[in-house]
Amino acid sequence: MKSFDVVVFLEAVAYGRIEWRKHVLQKLAERNIPHHAIREVLLQGELIREYVYDKPFAFALFLGYASGARRCTSWQLVTKQAASFVITVYEPSLEIIEADYRTKRK
């Protein structure tokens, strides 16, 4: 099992090796979330969960503040290309997430 390599991932983000999928771009527009907010979450936020068993690549969930709002963003890192892929971005809801913003409600 290979873990999510945060150092390689942040290097990919810092050098702009980010793949924005059509689905994510649509969600960003719908939720009125600017691209730069996503980079803020990654560079200043916190890695709160790794999904190391996900196929074909592990991915991670980050939590942080950007543009005055709390955001979650999940990413995959493709280490062969040292590129990062945005999976989704959202504002966590207390209807779904506990007050710690790290634990999903049961």
ZAKE-501062 format. One line per 4 residues: number of its first residue (from 1); for each residue x, y, z negated of N, C-alpha, C. Coordinates in nm, 4 decimals, decimal comma. Example, Ala and Ser with C-alpha at 12.3 -4.5 7.8 and 13.67 -1.06 7.14 Angstrom:
1	1,3190/-0,5690/-0,7800/1,2300/-0,4500/-0,7800/1,3200/-0,3300/-0,7800; 1,2850/-0,2250/-0,7080/1,3670/-0,1060/-0,7140/1,2900/0,0030/-0,7870
END
This chain:
1	0,0838/-0,1164/0,0000/0,0000/0,0000/0,0000/0,0891/0,1238/0,0000; 0,0624/0,2155/0,0915/0,1419/0,3363/0,1014/0,0644/0,4542/0,0458; 0,1272/0,5320/-0,0409/0,0589/0,6460/-0,1007/0,0635/0,7664/-0,0063; -0,0109/0,8654/-0,0420/-0,0160/0,9902/0,0331/0,1085/1,0697/-0,0037
5	0,1952/1,0990/0,0918/0,3213/1,1692/0,0658/0,2962/1,3199/0,0660; 0,2791/1,3768/-0,0527/0,2438/1,5177/-0,0663/0,3525/1,6088/-0,0110; 0,4778/1,5764/-0,0316/0,5879/1,6608/0,0162/0,5866/1,6699/0,1686; 0,5755/1,5569/0,2348/0,5703/1,5558/0,3815/0,4449/1,6284/0,4298
9	0,3352/1,6074/0,3597/0,2097/1,6714/0,3962/0,2209/1,8231/0,3881; 0,2703/1,8756/0,2761/0,2802/2,0212/0,2600/0,3783/2,0816/0,3596; 0,4804/2,0074/0,3955/0,5723/2,0542/0,4988/0,4990/2,0653/0,6330; 0,4169/1,9669/0,6652/0,3385/1,9715/0,7887/0,2462/2,0926/0,7894
13	0,1819/2,1198/0,6765/0,0923/2,2361/0,6658/0,1721/2,3654/0,6803; 0,2848/2,3743/0,6105/0,3669/2,4957/0,6150/0,4147/2,5272/0,7562; 0,4422/2,4247/0,8350/0,4895/2,4451/0,9722/0,3761/2,4469/1,0743; 0,2530/2,4473/1,0248/0,1394/2,4599/1,1149/0,1037/2,3351/1,1921
17	0,1510/2,2208/1,1466/0,1156/2,0946/1,2142/-0,0165/2,0427/1,1573; -0,1229/2,1164/1,1890/-0,2571/2,0848/1,1408/-0,3457/2,0587/1,2616; -0,4155/1,9478/1,2586/-0,5104/1,9144/1,3643/-0,6510/1,9482/1,3141; -0,7170/2,0388/1,3818/-0,8527/2,0786/1,3469/-0,9480/2,0033/1,4386
21	-1,0170/1,9067/1,3869/-1,1131/1,8289/1,4648/-1,2398/1,9106/1,4890; -1,3090/1,8800/1,5976/-1,4289/1,9533/1,6365/-1,5318/1,9547/1,5229; -1,5534/1,8404/1,4604/-1,6492/1,8292/1,3501/-1,6154/1,9278/1,2379; -1,4885/1,9358/1,2010/-1,4462/2,0236/1,0921/-1,4642/2,1699/1,1318
25	-1,4301/2,2037/1,2551/-1,4470/2,3416/1,3005/-1,5938/2,3826/1,2960; -1,6829/2,2909/1,3305/-1,8265/2,3187/1,3223/-1,8686/2,3415/1,1766; -1,8194/2,2574/1,0869/-1,8544/2,2710/0,9454/-1,7987/2,4004/0,8867; -1,6778/2,4372/0,9243/-1,6210/2,5642/0,8773/-1,7083/2,6807/0,9207
29	-1,7522/2,6792/1,0451/-1,8373/2,7860/1,0968/-1,9721/2,7879/1,0237; -2,0336/2,6709/1,0062/-2,1624/2,6610/0,9360/-2,1530/2,7114/0,7923; -2,0419/2,6816/0,7281/-2,0249/2,7167/0,5865/-1,9546/2,8505/0,5676; -1,9244/2,9174/0,6789/-1,8583/3,0481/0,6773/-1,7276/3,0450/0,5974
33	-1,6467/2,9448/0,6237/-1,5177/2,9278/0,5570/-1,4067/2,9580/0,6583; -1,3237/3,0593/0,6317/-1,2151/3,0909/0,7248/-1,0999/2,9893/0,7172; -1,0295/2,9720/0,8289/-0,9167/2,8776/0,8339/-0,8116/2,9076/0,7269; -0,7821/3,0362/0,7068/-0,6762/3,0705/0,6108/-0,7135/3,0259/0,4691
37	-0,8430/3,0159/0,4392/-0,8861/2,9691/0,3072/-0,8433/2,8252/0,2839; -0,8434/2,7476/0,3883/-0,8047/2,6071/0,3763/-0,6570/2,5952/0,3418; -0,5753/2,6755/0,4076/-0,4320/2,6735/0,3754/-0,4081/2,7173/0,2313; -0,4852/2,8150/0,1831/-0,4726/2,8602/0,0439/-0,4986/2,7454/-0,0525
41	-0,6048/2,6697/-0,0278/-0,6386/2,5568/-0,1145/-0,5232/2,4573/-0,1185; -0,4647/2,4310/-0,0045/-0,3568/2,3320/0,0019/-0,2296/2,3807/-0,0646; -0,1932/2,5042/-0,0387/-0,0655/2,5544/-0,0878/-0,0714/2,5969/-0,2341; -0,1915/2,6296/-0,2832/-0,2033/2,6747/-0,4217/-0,2926/2,5840/-0,5056
45	-0,3606/2,4915/-0,4420/-0,4559/2,4061/-0,5121/-0,3904/2,2851/-0,5760; -0,4747/2,1915/-0,6085/-0,4318/2,0725/-0,6820/-0,4782/1,9462/-0,6097; -0,3889/1,8509/-0,5994/-0,4247/1,7195/-0,5468/-0,5021/1,6485/-0,6576; -0,6309/1,6176/-0,6318/-0,7108/1,5566/-0,7380/-0,7386/1,4085/-0,7154
49	-0,7236/1,3605/-0,5940/-0,7490/1,2184/-0,5700/-0,6791/1,1732/-0,4421; -0,6269/1,0530/-0,4466/-0,5695/0,9905/-0,3272/-0,6543/0,8684/-0,2916; -0,6778/0,8524/-0,1638/-0,7496/0,7354/-0,1136/-0,6500/0,6525/-0,0334; -0,5706/0,5741/-0,1041/-0,4597/0,5034/-0,0410/-0,5045/0,3825/0,0404
53	-0,6249/0,3337/0,0170/-0,6727/0,2159/0,0887/-0,7471/0,2504/0,2168; -0,7666/0,3779/0,2448/-0,8416/0,4174/0,3633/-0,7658/0,3785/0,4895; -0,8392/0,3387/0,5900/-0,7809/0,2975/0,7185/-0,8200/0,3983/0,8261; -0,7373/0,4312/0,9207/-0,6045/0,3744/0,9411/-0,4959/0,4423/0,8585
57	-0,5281/0,5553/0,7924/-0,4272/0,6271/0,7144/-0,4842/0,6652/0,5787; -0,3968/0,6722/0,4804/-0,4376/0,7216/0,3494/-0,4792/0,8681/0,3627; -0,5649/0,9125/0,2699/-0,5956/1,0544/0,2693/-0,6071/1,1029/0,1268; -0,6128/1,2352/0,1102/-0,6141/1,2948/-0,0224/-0,7169/1,4061/-0,0287
61	-0,7654/1,4303/-0,1505/-0,8620/1,5352/-0,1761/-0,7944/1,6433/-0,2598; -0,8035/1,7676/-0,2142/-0,7450/1,8815/-0,2834/-0,8564/1,9712/-0,3346; -0,8318/2,0379/-0,4478/-0,9263/2,1314/-0,5064/-0,8536/2,2610/-0,5342; -0,9155/2,3708/-0,5000/-0,8546/2,5001/-0,5283/-0,9493/2,6131/-0,4971
65	-0,9033/2,7328/-0,5232/-0,9812/2,8539/-0,4947/-0,9267/2,9199/-0,3700; -1,0172/2,9701/-0,2884/-0,9772/3,0441/-0,1692/-1,0886/3,1402/-0,1343; -1,0521/3,2594/-0,0996/-1,1492/3,3626/-0,0633/-1,2553/3,3782/-0,1719; -1,2128/3,3666/-0,2985/-1,3022/3,3878/-0,4112/-1,3962/3,2743/-0,4438
69	-1,3846/3,1620/-0,3774/-1,4744/3,0491/-0,4031/-1,3945/2,9213/-0,4248; -1,4527/2,8298/-0,5019/-1,3905/2,6992/-0,5242/-1,4139/2,6141/-0,3995; -1,3111/2,5490/-0,3507/-1,3220/2,4672/-0,2306/-1,2570/2,3319/-0,2544; -1,3130/2,2326/-0,1877/-1,2494/2,1010/-0,1798/-1,2177/2,0771/-0,0332
73	-1,1093/2,0131/-0,0097/-1,0734/1,9776/0,1261/-1,0050/1,8421/0,1250; -1,0385/1,7586/0,2199/-0,9716/1,6290/0,2272/-0,8949/1,6194/0,3580; -0,7819/1,5530/0,3501/-0,6843/1,5487/0,4586/-0,6281/1,4099/0,4768; -0,5891/1,3818/0,6001/-0,5076/1,2642/0,6291/-0,3718/1,3134/0,6739
77	-0,2712/1,2376/0,6443/-0,1353/1,2668/0,6886/-0,0897/1,1525/0,7765; -0,0538/1,1855/0,8993/-0,0013/1,0850/0,9907/0,1499/1,1012/0,9883; 0,2171/1,0132/0,9160/0,3600/1,0325/0,8931/0,4453/1,0069/1,0164; 0,3973/0,9257/1,1094/0,4772/0,9043/1,2307/0,4927/1,0336/1,3092
81	0,3871/1,1168/1,3047/0,3908/1,2449/1,3749/0,4162/1,3599/1,2796; 0,4177/1,3321/1,1494/0,4293/1,4347/1,0460/0,3271/1,5448/1,0707; 0,2063/1,5040/1,1054/0,0970/1,5979/1,1275/-0,0128/1,5710/1,0259; -0,0884/1,6747/0,9950/-0,1983/1,6593/0,9016/-0,3303/1,6799/0,9750
85	-0,4303/1,6068/0,9330/-0,5623/1,6120/0,9960/-0,6651/1,6520/0,8917; -0,7441/1,7528/0,9227/-0,8505/1,7954/0,8333/-0,9673/1,6997/0,8502; -1,0161/1,6445/0,7410/-1,1323/1,5569/0,7460/-1,2581/1,6368/0,7163; -1,2582/1,7098/0,6051/-1,3741/1,7926/0,5721/-1,3353/1,9008/0,4729
89	-1,4206/2,0017/0,4638/-1,4028/2,1122/0,3706/-1,5408/2,1467/0,3160; -1,5490/2,1688/0,1858/-1,6788/2,2030/0,1273/-1,6609/2,2722/-0,0066; -1,7671/2,3381/-0,0524/-1,7719/2,3931/-0,1866/-1,8374/2,2873/-0,2746; -1,7696/2,2425/-0,3794/-1,8260/2,1370/-0,4635/-1,9504/2,1856/-0,5378
93	-2,0499/2,1007/-0,5484/-2,1756/2,1328/-0,6140/-2,1844/2,0604/-0,7478; -2,2289/2,1315/-0,8500/-2,2439/2,0686/-0,9811/-2,3587/1,9688/-0,9835; -2,4368/1,9624/-0,8793/-2,5388/1,8590/-0,8683/-2,4758/1,7239/-0,8336; -2,3584/1,7280/-0,7726/-2,2901/1,6062/-0,7279/-2,1645/1,5785/-0,8099
97	-2,0976/1,6854/-0,8535/-1,9687/1,6749/-0,9223/-1,9860/1,7214/-1,0671; -1,9138/1,6580/-1,1587/-1,9153/1,6994/-1,2996/-1,8526/1,8385/-1,3141; -1,8694/1,8994/-1,4302/-1,8205/2,0351/-1,4546/-1,6679/2,0471/-1,4445; -1,5966/1,9349/-1,4517/-1,4510/1,9382/-1,4360/-1,4079/1,9520/-1,2902
101	-1,5040/1,9400/-1,1986/-1,4829/1,9475/-1,0535/-1,3869/1,8405/-1,0018; -1,3718/1,7335/-1,0770/-1,2840/1,6243/-1,0355/-1,3540/1,4896/-1,0365; -1,4679/1,4814/-1,1038/-1,5374/1,3547/-1,1223/-1,6744/1,3595/-1,0563; -1,7020/1,2605/-0,9731/-1,8326/1,2520/-0,9083/-1,9364/1,2008/-1,0073
105	-2,0538/1,2638/-1,0061/-2,1630/1,2192/-1,0950/-2,2091/1,0814/-1,0548; -2,2554/1,0035/-1,1521/-2,3031/0,8675/-1,1251/-2,4524/0,8653/-1,1132
END
